[in-house]
Amino acid sequence: MYIFGYLRASTSDQNAKRAQNTLIKFVQEKGFRIAGWYVENESGASLQRPELLRLLDDAAKGDAIIIEQIDRLSRLDEESWYKLKEMLYKKELKVISLDLPTSHLALSPQITDEFTGSMIKAINSMMMDMLAAIARKDYQDRRRRQAEGIEKARQDGKYRGRQADLDLHEKIYQLRVINGLSISDTAKLTNVSTRTVIRVAKKLSLERTVLPADND
């Protein structure tokens, strides 16, 4: 069984590094090691996550995915969550989450009989469903509060919209367009999503294109 670490680096490199160190320590204490890392920049509210899909493709039957919390894996709506679960079950992948103690038993050699194993799987599935639903509700509540705050600021004449980070945009442009880095590498270095890299690189490239002079 190989264990793969899955991280979402949607906030800061520092947070991602902290989570990575926490997972490494946990696995080492169990006598295992992490075979590889998949670091995601996309939102957990979407199933279209390149690194997650790559992990699912790379993993073999019976391997394990370790995460810090279930919300790192899913803030999905119910339909998308069950699609993801089907993908996990198809490869018999174990999900080990630090916030779900029963999932830690996947690293325990003590479970040898089929009945106990089946019971643990059923409990983990139920608990994962509950934690995924809580993560989705938290995501929706935060989006709702954000929308309410924007609407209030707009009514008070204080809302100017989200301001672009010009320094960050310039860094993306230099890495992606000038230095020719790949979209994924640029996203990792600037800690943004691949979609942001594509959008910013395209926008600045168009703005900085010098049109040929009209000689007519």
QUIKATA-V134135 format. One record per backbone hydrogen bond with DSSP energy under -1.0 kcal/mol. NH is the residue of the N-H (numbers start at 1). CO is the residue of the C=O. If there is no record, write none. Layout:
NH&CO, NH&CO
This chain:
4&64, 5&36, 6&66, 7&38, 9&40, 16&12, 17&13, 18&14, 19&15, 20&16, 21&17, 22&18, 23&19, 24&20, 25&21, 26&22, 27&23, 28&24, 29&25, 31&28, 32&27, 35&3, 38&5, 40&7, 46&43, 49&47, 53&49, 54&50, 55&51, 56&52, 57&53, 58&54, 59&55, 62&91, 63&60, 64&2, 65&94, 66&4, 67&96, 72&69, 73&70, 74&70, 75&44, 81&77, 82&78, 83&79, 84&80, 85&81, 86&82, 87&83, 88&84, 89&85, 90&86, 93&88, 94&63, 96&65, 98&67, 100&97, 103&100, 104&101, 105&102, 106&103, 107&104, 108&105, 117&113, 118&114, 119&115, 120&116, 121&117, 122&118, 123&119, 124&120, 125&121, 126&122, 127&123, 128&124, 129&125, 130&126, 131&127, 132&128, 133&129, 134&130, 135&131, 136&132, 137&133, 138&134, 139&135, 140&136, 141&137, 142&138, 143&139, 144&140, 145&141, 146&142, 147&143, 148&144, 149&145, 150&146, 151&147, 152&148, 153&149, 154&150, 155&151, 156&152, 157&154, 158&153, 159&153, 166&164, 169&165, 170&166, 171&167, 172&168, 173&169, 174&170, 175&171, 176&172, 177&173, 178&173, 179&174, 181&175, 186&182, 187&183, 188&184, 189&185, 190&186, 191&187, 192&187, 197&193, 198&194, 199&195, 200&196, 201&197, 202&198, 203&199, 204&200, 205&201, 206&202, 207&203, 208&204
